[in-house]
Amino acid sequence: MVNLKKIQENEELDKAKRRSRRAFIVYSALVCSLTMGAATCFAAGNPISVINNLSTFIFSLIRAIGLILLGFGIVQVGLSLKSHDPSQRANGFLTLAGGVIITFAKEILNTIVG
C-alpha cells in the first residue's frame, strides 16, 4: 500500500518535471527564434529629419493635451453659468485660455521665432 502511494507520487513528480522541462524548451526556442529573427534597423540618412520627426510628435502630444484642457475649460464655464458661481467661471475662463495657448503653442513659437 505504501509502495503504491510512493510510486504514484514519483510518477506525478516525473510528469511535473517533464512538463516543466518541455515548457522551458519551448520558451528557450521562442526566445532564440525572436532573437535571431530580429530585423536590423538603420538610422535615417539625415539626423535633422529624426529631430524634426521627434519635434512633430512631441508637439502633437502637446496639442492633444491642450485640446483636452480646452474642452475641460468649456465644460467648466458652462457649469459656472448654470450655477451662477463667479469663482468657477473665472477658473473656467483661465482653463479655456490656457487650453487655447497650449493647443496653438507650436504656431505661437513659430510666429515668435519667425
For each residue, the residues with C-beta under 8 A, 3 or more apart:
1: 4 5
2: 5 6
3: 6 7
4: 1 7 8
5: 1 2 8 9
6: 2 3 9 10
7: 3 4 10 11
8: 4 5 11 12
9: 5 6 12 13
10: 6 7 13 14
11: 7 8 14 15
12: 8 9 15 16
13: 9 10 16 17
14: 10 11 17 18
15: 11 12 18 19
16: 12 13 19 20
17: 13 14 20 21
18: 14 15 21 22
19: 15 16 22 23
20: 16 17 23 24
21: 17 18 24 25
22: 18 19 25 26
23: 19 20 26 27
24: 20 21 27 28
25: 21 22 28 29
26: 22 23 29 30
27: 23 24 30 31
28: 24 25 31 32
29: 25 26 32 33
30: 26 27 33 34
31: 27 28 34 35
32: 28 29 35 36
33: 29 30 36 37
34: 30 31 37 38
35: 31 32 38
36: 32 33
37: 33 34
38: 34 35
39:
40:
41:
42:
43: 47 50
44: 47 49 50
45: 49
46: 49 50
47: 43 44 50 51
48: 51 52
49: 44 45 46 52 53
50: 43 44 46 47 53 54
51: 47 48 54 55
52: 48 49 55 56
53: 49 50 56 57
54: 50 51 57 58
55: 51 52 58 59
56: 52 53 59 60
57: 53 54 60 61
58: 54 55 61 62
59: 55 56 62 63 105 106
60: 56 57 63 64
61: 57 58 64 65
62: 58 59 65 66 102 105 106
63: 59 60 66 67 102 103 105 106
64: 60 61 67 68
65: 61 62 68 69 102
66: 62 63 69 70 99 100 101 102 103 104 105
67: 63 64 70 71 99 103
68: 64 65 71 72 99
69: 65 66 72 73 95 98 99 102 103
70: 66 67 73 74 96 99 100 103
71: 67 68 74 75 99
72: 68 69 75 76 95 99
73: 69 70 76 77 92 93 94 95 96 97 98 99
74: 70 71 77 78 92 96
75: 71 72 78 79 92
76: 72 73 79 80 88 91 92 95 96
77: 73 74 80 81 89 92 93 96
78: 74 75 81 82 92
79: 75 76 82 83 88 92
80: 76 77 83 84 85 86 88 89 91 92
81: 77 78 84 89
82: 78 79
83: 79 80 88
84: 80 81
85: 80 88 89
86: 80 89 90
87: 90 91
88: 76 79 80 83 85 91 92
89: 77 80 81 85 86 92 93
90: 86 87 93 94
91: 76 80 87 88 94 95
92: 73 74 75 76 77 78 79 80 88 89 95 96
93: 73 77 89 90 96 97
94: 73 90 91 97 98
95: 69 72 73 76 91 92 98 99
96: 70 73 74 76 77 92 93 99 100
97: 73 93 94 100 101
98: 69 73 94 95 101 102
99: 66 67 68 69 70 71 72 73 95 96 102 103
100: 66 70 96 97 103 104
101: 66 97 98 104 105 108
102: 62 63 65 66 69 98 99 105
103: 63 66 67 69 70 99 100
104: 66 100 101 107 108
105: 59 62 63 66 101 102 108 109
106: 59 62 63 109 110
107: 104 110 111
108: 101 104 105 111 112
109: 105 106 112 113
110: 106 107 113 114
111: 107 108 114
112: 108 109
113: 109 110
114: 110 111
